[in-house]
Structures are given as C-alpha cells and as structure tokens.
Amino acid sequence: MTKNITARFLTVLLFISIPAQLFAWGKKGHGIVAEIAFAFLDSNTKQNVRHYLGSTTIEEASTWMDEMRGDHQYDYMKSWHYVNIDKGTQYEATKEPNVINALNKAIDNLSRKENLSDAEIKTNLMVIFHLVGDMHQPLHVGYRSDKGGNDIQVKYLGNSDNLHRVWDTEIIESEGITTDQCLLLYSTFDNSDREEFKDLNIGKWIYQPRSQLSKVYNFNHDSNVIDQAYVDKNKKIVELQLLIAGIRLASVLQKVAG
C-alpha cells in the first residue's frame, strides 16, 4: 500500500556527535508537523493538549527535544531521535533506545497519565510531538553505514553540507515549504490510505519513510552536487513526509489526550 502512495505522489545507529543527527526536519519542519496535526484534531483534544502544555506552544513542544540537546541531564534521550538499520535488512525489535521504543514508551506512559505529575505529562507529550516528526524523515530511519546520511558530504546551493541536513532543513527552507502546501496533498489520499494512518503500530511506520531512501540517494555521487532537478523531484516527498507525520501525530494525540 505504501508503494501506491509513493507512486501516486511521484506522479502529481549508534549515537554520533554530529548535531545534524538530532535535527529531523529542523525547527520549521517540526513546526509544520505540529500545525498539520492540529488541523486534524477535534476541539476537545486541542483544548486538552494546550492545557497539558501550559504556556508552551505546539511549535515549541515539537522542537523541545532538540532545544534540550545542550543540557546534559537529557543526554539519555540522544539515541531516541533515530533508528539506524543496515541496508538490505529489516528492523528487528530490540530493547535498545531508539525512536520506535522511545515513542512507544511515551504513549504507554500517557495511557496512565493519572499516575503522572503535570510536568511528566508535559514532557511525554513533547517527546511525542518531536519523535513522530523524526520518524518520518527518511534519514532518521536510514543506514548505519553512513550514520543516516551524516557522512555523505554534498554541495547544495553552492555550499558544502551533508545529505542529512539537506533533508532536515535545507530543502524546506530554500523551497519555502509551508503547512498549507502539505495539507493540499491530503485530498489525493483514498480511504484506505487514511485508515492506515490511524494504525498506531509504531514499528510499522518506519517502512514508509524508509521506502523513500532510494530517491534520497539518487544524485550524482561523482560530483556530489544536489542540483535543482533533484530538489524539484524530492520536494513533493518532503511535503508528503511532513503531511503523513502530522496526520499520525494527530492520531497519537487523539489517543493520549482525546
């Protein structure tokens, strides 16, 4: 089914110290995911989420895990942002800290929020806001061999960069991708697509973004130049991933705060 989604839109690790590994989508991308999620929520769930977040906006909640990267009391979260899987292999369930396990844990915690303090509820919500976005950036479910594209040096808009950051931030910023542009894609989903987004089997989610990796790596590796043709082809994929992340975030928020 995910192959059909991809075709339709084409036609219309071990923790490392490189900061880009922590920044799926960057600030703007995470904000877009949060805004999309709120576009699909009922008023009661929106009110509950705002109550739990207090003075923190949904955009701030979505980037909190990145903002805390310099605070060593949160070092235990460093490996939560991604899961690296060797090329040609499938994810095998593990107890190691990764984006799948961390997201499942936060959802499970909030299923018993009557046992949590207000601060604990807020923290788990902010983890959910962030990690749902992270999981849908293809290079956050990428290959261990190149550390999710961080080891792939490229030229983008005349500047030296790495492939991971190009997908996190640069395409979104340079192409001016917006929430409204992403939401326009929703009308192309059929009912089966929409039902799939309600499935809260988090382990299955990684296969859709991971299916995009062949496009992510489809550039001239002799020159390592990311040209406009590559950007034009992949802009829709970025928008698609942001949209799916937002829809799935809405489904999770409905479950834990509805």
N, C-alpha and C positions, 0 to 999 in steps of 0.2 A: 504493500500500500504506500509506503514512504517513497518507493521508486516512482509511483504515479504522481505523487505530489511534486517531486523534483522535476520530472519531465514536464509537467504542466507549467511550472514556473520558468523553466528554461525556454520554453516556447513563449509566452506572453511576456607517574614519573616520580620519580623521586623529586622532592622539593629542591629547587635550584635558587640561587640568589639573584637571578636576573629579575628586576622589578616587573618587566612586562608580563611574566608568567602569572602575575597576580591580577592583571587588569583586563579581564574579559570584557570587551565592549567599551572600556573606558567609561568616564563619567557620563557622557552624553548617551551612549548606548544603553547603559543600565537605567538611566532616567526614562528612556523611550520604553523599555520593557515594563517599568512600573506604571507608566501612563497607559499603555495598552491594557495591562491587567485591570486597571481601574475602569477602563471603558467597558469591560465585560462583567463587572461586579454589580450586584443589586445594592440598593441604597443602604440596607441594613448591614451588609458585610463591610461596605465602605466606612460606615459610621463606627463599627467595631474596630476595624483596623486603625482608623485615626485615633480612636480612644486609647488603644494599646500603645501606639507610637507616641502619644502625647504631643510635645512640641516639635517632634521630628517629622519632616515631610516625607512623602513616599520616595521622592528623588534622593533625599539624604539617606533614607533607610536602605535604598538599593546600592549605595556605594560605601556604606559604613565599614564593611569588612576590608575594603581597600584603604580607607582612611585610617584604620587602626593598624596598618602594617608596621608602623614605626614604634608601636607600643609593645614591648616585649612580653607583657602579660598575656598577649594574644598570639604568641608565637605558635601555640598548639594548633592554631587554625590555618597555618601556612599551606599545608597539603590538602586542605579542604576544597580549594578552588578548581581542582582539575583531577582527571584520571588519565594516565598515560598507558596506552595499550600497544604492544608491538604490532607492527604492520603485518597484515595477513592472519592475525589471530583475533579471537573473540574475548570479550571481557569475562573473566571468571570471578565469581563472588569471593570476596575476601573481607577480613575484618580490619585491614589496613585503612587508615584515614584517607578518604578521597571524597570527591564531590558527591558521589552516589550515597555513600554511607553517612556523610555529614548531613545531607539534605533529608534522608530518611529519619535520622535521629532527631532533627529539629521538628519535623512533622509529628513524630511519635511523642516528643516532649509536649507539644501543644495539644495533643489529644487528651492530655491530663493536666491542662493548664490550671485547674483548680488547686493543684499541688505546687504551683509555681508562684514566685513573687512577681509583682508588676515588672520589675527590672528583668527578670528571667524571661517573661513572656515577650517583652520588647526585643531582647537580644535574639531569641529564637525566630521571631518574625523578621528581623533584619537579616539574619542568616538566610532565611528562605528567599527573601527579596533578591538577595545577591546571587545565591548559588543556582537558582533556576535560570537566571541570565547566563551565568558562567557556563552551565552545562550545554547551552545551545550555540556557543561559539565553537565551531568545528575543531579548532586547535586546542581547546581545553579538554577534548576527548581524543587527542591526537596521538602521535607516535613517540614512544620513549626514546627512540634513537636520536631525534633532533630536539628533544625537550619541548614538544609541542610547537615546533617552528621557531623557537627562540635562537637556535643555532644556524638558521638559514638566513644569511645576510643578503639583502636585496637593495636595489636602487628604486626609490619611489619618489616621483616628482623632483628628481634630481638630487635627492638626499639619501644618504646611507641609512638603512633601517633594518629591522628583521621582520620576517614574514608574520610572526605572531602579532607584533604591534600594528602592522598594516591592517590586519583583520580586526584587532581590538578597537582601533581608534582612527587610523588614517583614512580609510575608505569612508567611514561615517562622516568624518569632519570635512574632507575635501569634496565629497559629493553632496553635502548638505542634507543627509537623510533625516527625515522627520517622522514623528509619530503618525501624522495623517497619511503620509506616503505608505507606511507599513500597513495601516488599517485598510487602505484601499484594496489590498490583496485578499482580504478576508472573503469577499464576495466570490472568489474563484474556488473556495473550498466547497466540496459537496458534503452531504450529511455524514457520510462515513468518516471523512476527514475530521469533522467537528466532534464526532463521537470518540475518535481516537484520542483527541486532545484531553478528554475527560478522564482517560485512563491514568490512574496515579501509581502505576507500576514504574517507579523511577528508573529502575535498572534498564528498562526497555527504551527509555528516552534517548540514550546516548547513540542509538543506531541511526536515527535520522540525521543529526548533525555530522556523525562520522561518515555517513554516506556522501557527504559533500567534499570530503578531503581530496578526491581526485581532481576536482575543479580548483581547489585551493592551491594545489601544487602544479597546476597546468600553466606554467610560464616558461620562458626561455632560460634554462639553467646554465647556458654558456655565458650569457651576459648578466643573468640575474636581475634584469630590468623588469619592473612591474609597469607595463605600459597602459595606455588608456583603453585599449581593446580588452585587456584583462579586467580592468575596473568596470567597464561597461557591462561585461558578461557576468561579473560577480556581484554587482551592486544589488541586483534582484535577490540573490541568495542571501546577502546580508540582511536585506529587508525581510525576507521570508523567515530567517532565523530569529530575528527580533520579534516578529509577529507571533511565531509559534511559542517562543519563550513567554511572551506576555499572556497569551491565552492559557498556557499551562500554569503560569503563576496565579492567574485568576482562579483556576480550578483548585489549586492548593489553598489559596486564601479562603475560598468558599468552604473548604473542608475544615480548616483550623479556626476560622473566625466568623463563619456564617451563622 
